Protein backbone atom coordinates (compact mmCIF):
# COMPACT_ATOMS: atom_id res chain seq x y z
CA UNK A 1 0.00 0.00 0.00
CA UNK A 2 1.42 3.37 -0.85
CA UNK A 3 1.00 6.71 0.88
CA UNK A 4 -0.11 9.63 -1.21
CA UNK A 5 -0.01 13.23 -0.19
CA UNK A 6 -3.23 15.17 0.30
CA UNK A 7 -2.48 17.26 -2.77
CA UNK A 8 -2.11 14.16 -4.95
CA UNK A 9 -5.37 12.71 -3.64
CA UNK A 10 -7.23 15.98 -4.21
CA UNK A 11 -5.98 16.19 -7.77
CA UNK A 12 -7.57 12.79 -8.48
CA UNK A 13 -10.99 13.73 -7.13
CA UNK A 14 -13.53 15.15 -9.57
CA UNK A 15 -13.91 18.87 -9.33
CA UNK A 16 -17.30 20.33 -8.56
CA UNK A 17 -18.34 23.73 -9.79
CA UNK A 18 -17.53 26.32 -7.15
CA UNK A 19 -20.65 27.81 -5.63
CA UNK A 20 -21.51 31.20 -7.06
CA UNK A 21 -21.46 34.15 -4.74
CA UNK A 22 -24.73 34.60 -2.87
CA UNK A 23 -24.83 38.20 -4.03
CA UNK A 24 -25.01 38.60 -7.76
CA UNK A 25 -25.50 35.81 -10.27
CA UNK A 26 -25.75 33.05 -7.64
CA UNK A 27 -28.69 34.63 -5.84
CA UNK A 28 -30.42 35.52 -9.12
CA UNK A 29 -29.94 31.95 -10.38
CA UNK A 30 -31.29 30.50 -7.13
CA UNK A 31 -34.42 32.67 -7.29
CA UNK A 32 -34.87 31.90 -10.99
CA UNK A 33 -34.70 28.12 -10.38
CA UNK A 34 -37.18 28.48 -7.52
CA UNK A 35 -39.55 30.16 -10.00
CA UNK A 36 -38.93 27.42 -12.60
CA UNK A 37 -40.12 24.83 -10.06
CA UNK A 38 -43.02 26.86 -8.65
CA UNK A 39 -45.57 26.37 -11.42
CA UNK A 40 -47.12 23.13 -10.18
CA UNK A 41 -46.32 19.52 -9.46
CA UNK A 42 -46.45 18.38 -13.09
CA UNK A 43 -44.83 21.33 -14.86
CA UNK A 44 -41.33 22.84 -14.84
CA UNK A 45 -40.02 25.79 -16.76
CA UNK A 46 -36.62 25.12 -18.27
CA UNK A 47 -33.73 27.34 -17.20
CA UNK A 48 -33.13 28.81 -20.66
CA UNK A 49 -32.40 32.32 -21.90
CA UNK A 50 -35.98 33.13 -22.94
CA UNK A 51 -37.44 32.13 -19.58
CA UNK A 52 -34.68 34.00 -17.75
CA UNK A 53 -35.37 37.19 -19.71
CA UNK A 54 -39.13 36.87 -19.10
CA UNK A 55 -38.60 36.25 -15.39
CA UNK A 56 -36.14 39.15 -15.04
CA UNK A 57 -38.45 41.54 -16.91
CA UNK A 58 -41.40 40.45 -14.78
CA UNK A 59 -39.40 41.02 -11.58
CA UNK A 60 -37.76 44.21 -12.89
CA UNK A 61 -34.24 42.83 -12.46
CA UNK A 62 -31.02 43.17 -14.36
CA UNK A 63 -28.14 40.71 -14.38
CA UNK A 64 -24.57 41.75 -14.91
CA UNK A 65 -23.80 38.59 -16.88
CA UNK A 66 -26.67 36.51 -18.24
CA UNK A 67 -24.36 33.63 -19.19
CA UNK A 68 -23.13 33.24 -15.60
CA UNK A 69 -26.70 33.28 -14.28
CA UNK A 70 -27.79 30.66 -16.84
CA UNK A 71 -24.83 28.38 -16.10
CA UNK A 72 -25.49 28.50 -12.36
CA UNK A 73 -29.26 28.14 -12.87
CA UNK A 74 -28.79 25.04 -15.02
CA UNK A 75 -26.49 23.51 -12.41
CA UNK A 76 -29.00 24.21 -9.63
CA UNK A 77 -31.92 22.98 -11.76
CA UNK A 78 -30.19 19.66 -12.50
CA UNK A 79 -29.29 19.25 -8.84
CA UNK A 80 -32.91 19.81 -7.84
CA UNK A 81 -34.12 17.45 -10.58
CA UNK A 82 -31.76 14.69 -9.40
CA UNK A 83 -33.01 15.14 -5.83
CA UNK A 84 -36.63 14.88 -6.98
CA UNK A 85 -35.87 11.72 -8.97
CA UNK A 86 -34.10 10.09 -6.02
CA UNK A 87 -37.01 11.00 -3.77
CA UNK A 88 -39.57 9.54 -6.18
CA UNK A 89 -37.53 6.35 -6.64
CA UNK A 90 -37.18 5.92 -2.88
CA UNK A 91 -40.93 6.26 -2.37
CA UNK A 92 -41.85 4.01 -5.32
CA UNK A 93 -42.51 0.49 -3.99
CA UNK A 94 -42.24 -1.05 -7.48
CA UNK A 95 -38.71 0.17 -8.10
Secondary structure, 3 states (H helix, E strand, C coil): CCCCCHHHHHHHCCCCCCCCCCCCHHHHHHHHHHHHCCCCCCCCCCCCHHHHHHHHHHCCCCCCCHHHHHHHHHHHHHHHHHHHHHHHHHHCCCC
